[in-house]
């Protein structure tokens, strides 16, 4: 019995933490749905109740309940994802804090685009850990000339 208790103390944290989704896995799942054909209305699952969008130099906030799905639909159209889908999602950096927040710098690479500023989309995500898992609270995106990275250094 003592050995079972010792076994539980040693391996329980590993077993419990393995069920939790890593922020980079969460963003990869989001990106797959974003570039795919998932209905925009279903994107509520990825966002907090009052997310902030920052598109280039234009911020966006709203109290409307359908704000995040509407922004997803607008971004799909504006970024011409039907013509220039992205093939790779690359997490350049990820910071996970003990307070249930995380920040990620993520590149969505678009291989088929011939236009220099449509080769990649640089994204900064701020995530919040909720009872339902990770949620996007802030999303800043800009197109970039470099096809595979956001950072210059």
Backbone as numpy.savetxt, mean C-alpha at the origin, in Angstrom:
# Nx Ny Nz CAx CAy CAz Cx Cy Cz
4.49 -31.99 31.93 3.67 -30.80 31.93 4.54 -29.54 31.93
5.62 -29.60 32.70 6.51 -28.45 32.76 7.13 -28.18 31.39
7.44 -29.26 30.67 8.04 -29.09 29.35 7.04 -28.49 28.36
5.78 -28.85 28.50 4.78 -28.26 27.63 4.65 -26.76 27.88
4.71 -26.36 29.13 4.63 -24.93 29.46 5.84 -24.20 28.89
7.01 -24.79 29.01 8.23 -24.19 28.46 8.14 -24.11 26.94
7.64 -25.17 26.31 7.46 -25.20 24.86 6.52 -24.06 24.43
5.41 -23.89 25.17 4.44 -22.84 24.84 5.07 -21.46 24.96
5.84 -21.23 26.01 6.46 -19.92 26.21 7.47 -19.59 25.12
8.15 -20.60 24.62 9.17 -20.37 23.60 8.56 -20.19 22.22
7.59 -21.02 21.86 7.10 -21.03 20.50 5.78 -20.29 20.28
5.06 -19.95 21.30 3.78 -19.24 21.13 3.96 -17.88 20.45
4.95 -17.07 20.85 5.09 -15.79 20.14 5.35 -15.94 18.66
6.09 -16.94 18.26 6.36 -17.19 16.85 5.08 -17.61 16.15
4.34 -18.52 16.76 3.11 -19.01 16.16 2.07 -17.90 16.04
1.96 -17.07 17.06 0.98 -16.00 17.03 1.36 -14.92 16.04
2.63 -14.59 15.95 3.03 -13.51 15.06 3.05 -13.93 13.60
3.13 -15.20 13.32 3.19 -15.64 11.92 1.87 -15.43 11.19
0.76 -15.30 11.97 -0.53 -15.06 11.35 -0.71 -13.61 10.92
0.07 -12.71 11.48 -0.08 -11.31 11.17 0.57 -10.97 9.84
-0.11 -10.11 9.09 0.38 -9.71 7.79 1.40 -8.59 7.93
2.49 -8.73 7.24 3.52 -7.71 7.20 3.01 -6.53 6.37
3.39 -5.28 6.69 2.94 -4.14 5.88 3.28 -4.27 4.39
4.44 -4.82 4.07 4.79 -4.97 2.65 3.88 -5.99 1.96
3.45 -7.01 2.67 2.49 -7.98 2.11 1.13 -7.31 1.89
0.74 -6.48 2.85 -0.52 -5.75 2.74 -0.50 -4.85 1.50
0.59 -4.12 1.29 0.70 -3.22 0.14 0.75 -4.01 -1.17
1.42 -5.16 -1.17 1.45 -6.00 -2.38 0.04 -6.47 -2.74
-0.75 -6.84 -1.73 -2.13 -7.26 -1.99 -2.97 -6.08 -2.49
-2.76 -4.91 -1.89 -3.45 -3.70 -2.34 -3.10 -3.39 -3.79
-1.81 -3.44 -4.12 -1.35 -3.13 -5.48 -1.94 -4.10 -6.50
-2.01 -5.37 -6.14 -2.59 -6.37 -7.05 -4.06 -6.05 -7.34
-4.79 -5.66 -6.31 -6.19 -5.30 -6.51 -6.32 -3.97 -7.25
-5.44 -3.02 -6.95 -5.48 -1.71 -7.58 -5.28 -1.81 -9.09
-4.33 -2.64 -9.51 -4.07 -2.76 -10.95 -5.05 -3.71 -11.63
-5.75 -4.49 -10.84 -6.67 -5.48 -11.39 -8.04 -4.91 -11.68
-9.01 -5.79 -11.69 -10.36 -5.41 -12.07 -11.32 -5.43 -10.88
-10.78 -5.38 -9.69 -11.62 -5.38 -8.50 -12.47 -4.11 -8.48
-13.71 -4.25 -8.10 -14.61 -3.10 -8.02 -14.06 -2.07 -7.04
-14.12 -0.82 -7.43 -13.59 0.26 -6.59 -14.27 0.30 -5.23
-15.55 -0.04 -5.17 -16.28 -0.01 -3.91 -15.68 -0.96 -2.87
-15.01 -1.99 -3.31 -14.41 -2.97 -2.40 -13.13 -2.47 -1.75
-12.64 -1.30 -2.13 -11.37 -0.80 -1.60 -11.50 -0.19 -0.21
-12.69 -0.10 0.32 -12.85 0.36 1.70 -12.03 -0.49 2.67
-11.85 -1.76 2.35 -11.12 -2.66 3.23 -9.66 -2.26 3.41
-9.12 -1.48 2.50 -7.71 -1.10 2.55 -7.46 0.24 3.24
-8.49 1.03 3.51 -8.30 2.39 4.00 -8.96 2.61 5.35
-8.37 3.53 6.13 -9.02 3.99 7.36 -10.23 4.81 6.96
-11.02 5.20 7.95 -12.25 5.94 7.67 -12.04 7.33 7.08
-10.90 7.97 7.39 -10.63 9.32 6.88 -9.21 9.38 6.30
-8.99 8.75 5.14 -7.65 8.74 4.56 -7.29 10.07 3.91
-5.98 10.28 3.76 -5.47 11.46 3.06 -4.79 10.97 1.79
-5.11 11.62 0.68 -4.45 11.35 -0.60 -3.67 12.59 -0.97
-2.48 12.39 -1.48 -1.67 13.52 -1.93 -1.14 13.14 -3.29
-1.71 13.74 -4.33 -1.40 13.38 -5.71 -0.55 14.46 -6.34
0.74 14.18 -6.48 1.66 15.20 -6.96 1.70 16.34 -5.97
1.08 17.47 -6.32 1.02 18.62 -5.43 -0.40 18.90 -4.93
-1.31 17.98 -5.16 -2.71 18.20 -4.81 -3.15 17.28 -3.68
-3.45 17.86 -2.51 -3.95 17.04 -1.40 -5.44 16.77 -1.56
-5.87 15.70 -0.96 -7.29 15.37 -1.00 -7.73 14.75 0.31
-8.73 15.37 0.94 -9.38 14.78 2.11 -10.88 15.00 1.94
-11.65 14.14 2.57 -13.09 14.26 2.47 -13.74 13.47 3.60
-14.91 13.91 3.98 -15.68 13.16 4.97 -16.67 12.21 4.31
-16.70 12.19 2.99 -17.63 11.32 2.27 -17.27 9.85 2.50
-18.25 9.01 2.77 -17.96 7.59 3.03 -17.39 6.84 1.83
-17.65 7.34 0.63 -17.14 6.66 -0.57 -15.90 7.36 -1.15
-15.21 8.14 -0.32 -14.07 8.91 -0.80 -12.94 8.01 -1.30
-12.49 7.04 -0.51 -11.38 6.17 -0.92 -11.70 5.38 -2.19
-12.86 4.71 -2.28 -13.17 4.02 -3.53 -13.24 4.97 -4.73
-13.77 6.17 -4.52 -13.82 7.14 -5.61 -12.43 7.56 -6.06
-11.52 7.74 -5.10 -10.15 8.10 -5.45 -9.45 6.96 -6.19
-9.71 5.74 -5.79 -9.13 4.58 -6.48 -9.57 4.57 -7.93
-10.85 4.78 -8.17 -11.36 4.79 -9.54 -10.75 5.93 -10.35
-10.68 7.11 -9.75 -10.07 8.27 -10.41 -8.60 8.01 -10.76
-7.87 7.43 -9.83 -6.45 7.14 -10.06 -6.26 6.09 -11.15
-7.08 5.07 -11.16 -6.99 4.07 -12.23 -7.13 4.72 -13.60
-8.09 5.63 -13.72 -8.32 6.31 -15.00 -7.19 7.28 -15.32
-6.81 8.10 -14.36 -5.78 9.13 -14.57 -4.43 8.51 -14.92
-4.10 7.39 -14.28 -2.81 6.73 -14.51 -2.85 5.79 -15.71
-4.00 5.68 -16.36 -4.16 4.82 -17.53 -3.67 3.39 -17.26
-4.13 2.84 -16.14 -3.71 1.49 -15.79 -4.19 0.44 -16.78
-5.26 0.74 -17.53 -5.70 -0.20 -18.55 -4.70 -0.29 -19.70
-4.03 0.83 -20.02 -3.03 0.85 -21.09 -1.63 0.53 -20.59
-1.30 1.06 -19.42 0.05 0.91 -18.87 -0.01 0.31 -17.47
-0.37 -0.96 -17.36 -0.42 -1.57 -16.02 0.99 -1.71 -15.46
1.09 -1.75 -14.16 2.40 -1.99 -13.58 2.57 -3.48 -13.33
3.79 -3.94 -13.54 4.07 -5.36 -13.42 4.74 -5.73 -12.11
5.52 -4.81 -11.57 6.26 -5.11 -10.35 5.93 -4.11 -9.26
5.94 -4.60 -8.04 5.78 -3.76 -6.86 7.04 -3.95 -6.04
7.77 -2.86 -5.84 9.05 -2.95 -5.13 9.01 -2.04 -3.90
9.17 -2.63 -2.73 9.23 -1.85 -1.50 10.67 -1.41 -1.31
10.91 -0.10 -1.46 12.27 0.43 -1.29 12.66 0.52 0.17
11.73 0.95 1.00 12.01 1.00 2.43 10.72 0.85 3.20
10.87 0.36 4.41 9.72 0.11 5.28 10.14 0.38 6.71
9.34 1.17 7.42 9.58 1.45 8.83 8.34 1.07 9.61
8.50 0.17 10.55 7.38 -0.28 11.38 7.65 0.18 12.81
6.72 0.94 13.38 6.88 1.45 14.73 6.11 0.58 15.72
6.49 0.67 16.97 5.84 -0.10 18.03 4.43 0.39 18.34
4.07 1.58 17.87 2.75 2.14 18.19 1.66 1.73 17.21
1.96 0.80 16.31 0.94 0.34 15.36 0.87 1.15 14.09
1.96 1.83 13.75 2.01 2.58 12.49 3.19 2.08 11.67
3.13 2.35 10.39 4.22 1.98 9.49 4.25 2.95 8.32
5.43 3.16 7.77 5.58 3.96 6.56 6.35 3.13 5.55
5.97 3.26 4.29 6.62 2.51 3.23 6.85 3.41 2.02
7.99 3.23 1.38 8.29 3.85 0.10 8.25 2.73 -0.92
7.32 2.84 -1.88 7.02 1.73 -2.78 7.02 2.21 -4.23
7.63 1.42 -5.12 7.63 1.72 -6.55 6.68 0.74 -7.25
5.77 1.29 -8.05 4.97 0.49 -8.96 5.62 0.65 -10.33
6.29 -0.39 -10.82 6.99 -0.32 -12.11 6.04 -0.64 -13.25
6.11 0.19 -14.30 5.24 0.02 -15.47 6.12 -0.23 -16.68
6.25 -1.46 -17.08 7.21 -1.85 -18.11 6.76 -1.51 -19.53
5.47 -1.44 -19.79 5.01 -1.27 -21.16 4.96 0.18 -21.63
5.09 1.10 -20.71 4.96 2.51 -21.09 6.18 3.00 -21.85
5.93 3.75 -22.90 7.01 4.36 -23.67 7.25 5.82 -23.24
6.32 6.36 -22.49 6.45 7.74 -22.03 7.35 7.79 -20.79
8.34 8.70 -20.80 9.31 8.70 -19.71 8.71 8.92 -18.33
7.70 9.78 -18.19 7.12 10.02 -16.87 6.00 9.06 -16.53
5.84 8.03 -17.29 4.84 7.01 -16.98 5.50 5.66 -16.76
6.81 5.66 -16.53 7.54 4.41 -16.33 7.33 3.82 -14.94
7.16 4.67 -13.96 7.01 4.18 -12.59 6.16 5.16 -11.79
5.57 4.64 -10.77 4.81 5.46 -9.83 5.47 5.29 -8.47
5.89 6.39 -7.88 6.47 6.37 -6.54 5.36 6.63 -5.53
5.34 5.83 -4.50 4.28 5.91 -3.50 4.87 5.99 -2.11
4.33 6.87 -1.30 4.63 6.87 0.12 3.32 6.52 0.81
3.34 5.45 1.57 2.17 5.01 2.31 2.41 5.16 3.80
1.43 5.66 4.51 1.40 5.60 5.97 0.28 4.63 6.33
0.61 3.65 7.13 -0.36 2.63 7.51 -0.64 2.70 9.01
-1.83 2.28 9.37 -2.23 2.19 10.77 -2.71 0.78 11.02
-2.25 0.18 12.11 -2.69 -1.17 12.48 -4.00 -1.05 13.24
-5.05 -1.65 12.70 -6.37 -1.63 13.33 -6.74 -3.04 13.76
-7.88 -3.19 14.37 -8.33 -4.53 14.74 -8.54 -5.40 13.52
-8.81 -4.78 12.39 -9.00 -5.51 11.14 -7.73 -5.68 10.33
-6.59 -5.31 10.89 -5.31 -5.42 10.18 -4.82 -4.06 9.74
-3.86 -4.05 8.85 -3.27 -2.80 8.37 -4.26 -2.06 7.49
-4.25 -0.73 7.57 -5.08 0.14 6.74 -4.24 1.33 6.30
-4.52 1.82 5.10 -3.82 2.99 4.57 -4.47 4.25 5.15
-3.65 5.08 5.79 -4.16 6.35 6.31 -3.69 7.52 5.45
-2.59 7.34 4.72 -2.02 8.40 3.88 -1.38 7.76 2.66
-1.65 8.33 1.49 -1.05 7.82 0.25 -0.63 9.02 -0.59
0.66 9.14 -0.79 1.22 10.18 -1.67 1.82 9.46 -2.87
1.41 9.87 -4.07 1.99 9.24 -5.25 2.36 10.28 -6.28
3.47 10.01 -6.95 3.96 10.84 -8.04 4.54 9.92 -9.10
4.45 10.36 -10.34 5.13 9.60 -11.39 6.59 10.02 -11.40
7.44 9.16 -11.91 8.86 9.44 -11.90 9.49 9.07 -13.23
10.57 9.71 -13.52 11.30 9.43 -14.75 12.08 8.13 -14.67
12.57 7.80 -13.48 13.35 6.58 -13.32 12.41 5.38 -13.28
12.69 4.34 -14.06 11.73 3.23 -14.17 11.71 2.26 -12.99
12.69 2.30 -12.10 12.73 1.26 -11.08 12.94 1.74 -9.65
13.01 3.05 -9.43 13.22 3.50 -8.05 12.65 4.90 -7.84
12.44 5.20 -6.56 11.96 6.53 -6.18 13.09 7.40 -5.66
13.95 6.81 -4.87 15.00 7.59 -4.22 16.14 7.87 -5.17
16.80 8.98 -4.95 17.93 9.38 -5.79 19.26 9.01 -5.15
19.27 8.82 -3.87 20.54 8.53 -3.19 20.75 7.04 -3.03
